[in-house]
Amino acid sequence: MTRAAPPAPRRAAIVKGAGDGDTHLIMRAATLLSWLVTASLGGFMLHAWLARDGLHRARAAGGLPPPLIFGHAAAALTGLVLWTAFLASGLRPLAWAAVGLLMAAIGLGLCTVTLWTPYPGRRPRAAADIAPEEWPYRRGQGAGAGWQAIEVTDEMIARLLAEPVRAPRSRPVRPDPAVLVPVAHGFAAIGTFALAVMSAIR
């Protein structure tokens, strides 16, 4: 005796439920991928900051507090671990905990943008860091010697007036591609937050 086929509405409900489950899985996986991209960009910026002796400068006056930088990274990585655990277990509280940590990470990241340009800003060289060989004029030899005097003659002035020195051509300002790193990091964080909230709600 053959079993009767299920009614059409029930079959449609089963197909719809399977489709919703696939959509939820795709959104959660997309959130994880976006989170990984955001963390990779942040890790690149943190490595550049440490390579440029950012930690030593932060301890000096006017530097960015290191707890702000490391707190931002710790919140983002902990949230990533919780989101991975949510994908493995399906426990919704883990998803909301990850979203909360992501909000904290974004808040700390906004503080770093407000207080400091994390990448690729370079600190101008101080006068004490310039070697004597790079000075425009060297000091005279011997104790008490001052700056060396340069004698300007009438012939030098006449030659300068007859053959003026041409100003160097200004080079076009080329945008630094490294500036796109913090911009991409910020937009990726916003996209990750939106995906995480939608995935946690559904």
N, C-alpha and C positions, 0 to 999 in steps of 0.2 A: 504494500500500500504506500503510494507516494505521498509526501508531505506537501501540503498546499503552500504556495508562495505567499510571503508576507504581503500585507496590504501595501498599496502604493504610498500612502502618507508615511507609514513606518519606514519603508525603504528610503524615502527621501530624507527622513530625519536622520537615519543612520549615515547616509552619504554626507549630509550637512555637518554632522558631528565629526566625521573623519576629516572633512575639509577644515573645520575650525581648529582641530588638533594640529594639523599640519601648519596652519597659519601661526599658531602660538609657538610652535617649535622653531619656525623660520625667524620669527621676531626675536625670540630669546637667543638664537644663534647669531643673528645680526647684531644684537646688543653686545654679545661677547666679543665678536670680531671688532666692532667699533671701539669697545673698551680696550682691547689689545693694541689697536692702532694709536689710540690716545695715550696709553701708557708708554708705548715705544717712543713717541715724540717727546713726551715728558722726560723719559730716561735719557734721551739724547741731549735735551736742554740741561738736565742736571749734570750730566757728564761734562758738558762744555763749561758749566759754571765752576765745577770743581777743578777742571783742567786749567782754568784761568785764575786759580788761587782765590776763588770766590769765598771760600770758608775763612781764609786768613783776613780778607778784606772785610768780611762781615763782622769780625771781632773788633775791628777798628771803629773809630767814631763815624757815624753815618752809614754804617753797613746794614744790610738786611739781616734781621735775626735768623740764625740757622734753624731754630725750632719752627719757624714759619715755612721754610722750604721743605724740611724733612717731614713736618706734619702734613703738608699737602701731599707729598709722595706716599706717606704711610696710609693716609685715608683712602687714596685712590687704589693702592695695591690691596689693602684689606677688603675694600668693597669688591674688587675683582675676584678675590678668593671666595667671598660670600656668594657672588653671582654664579661662580662655577659650581659651588655646592648646591645652589638652587637648581641649576640645570640637571645636576646628578640626582637630587632627591625629590625635586618638585615641591618642596616646602615653601609656601608663599611668605612666611615671616622672614626667611632668609633673603628673599627678593627685596622686601621693604627695608630690611637692614642695610642691604647693599645700596639701595637708592638713597638712604639717609647719609651713608658715608660718602657717596658721590656728591651729594649736596654740600657736605662739609669740605670736600676736596675742591669743588668749584669755588666756594667762598674764599678759601685760602688762596686759590689761584688768582682770584680777582684782587686780593690784597697784594700779591707779588707784582701784578701788573701795575697797580696804583703806586706802589712804593719804589719800584725798581724795574728797569727794562732787563729781563733775564737773559735775553739772547737776541742778537749777537753784539750788544753794546760793548764798546771798548773804552776803558778808562784812559783819559789823556795822560801822557807822560808828564811827571812833575819835573821841575827844574833840577832837583837834586838827583834825578835818575839819568840826566843827560851827561854823557862822558865828556871830559874836557876836550877830547879831540873833535867833538861835534860843536863846540862853541864857535860863534862867528868870529870872535877875536880872542886870542889867548892872552893870558896874563904874562907879563914880563918875568924873566928869570931873576931870582935873587930876592932877598928879603925886602919888603917894603915896595916892591915894584908894582906899578899900577898897570892900567890898560895901555897897550902899545898905541902910540899916536900914529895917525896916517896923514901924511902931508898931501894936500890938494893944491896942485899948481894951476896956473892959468892955462897951460897947454892942455891939461886934462879936461878943464871946463870947456875950452874951445872945441876939443875933439868930441866931447859929449854932445855939445850943441850941434855940431856939424853932422855927426852920425849918431842919432839917438838910438838907444837900445830898444829893440822891438819887444813889446810885451809878449810873453808866451801865450800860445793859443789855449783857450780854456777847453778842457776836455769835457765831453758830455757826461753828465752824472748817470751812472748805470745803477739800477736798483740791485741791491744785494739779495740773491736768492735765499740766503739764510734768514732773512726777515720773515719769510713765509712760514718758518717752522713754528714760532709761537702763535701765529694767526691760525694755521692749520690745527694746532693743538687746542686752541680755544673753541673753534667751530666743531671739532671732533668731540670735545667734551659736552658741548650743548646737544649735539646729535645723540650721543650716548645716553645722556640724561632723559631725553624725550623717548627714546626707544625703551629704556629701562622702566620708565613710569607706565608706558602703554602695555608693556609685557607683564608688569606686576598687577595691573588692574584687571586684565583679561584672564 
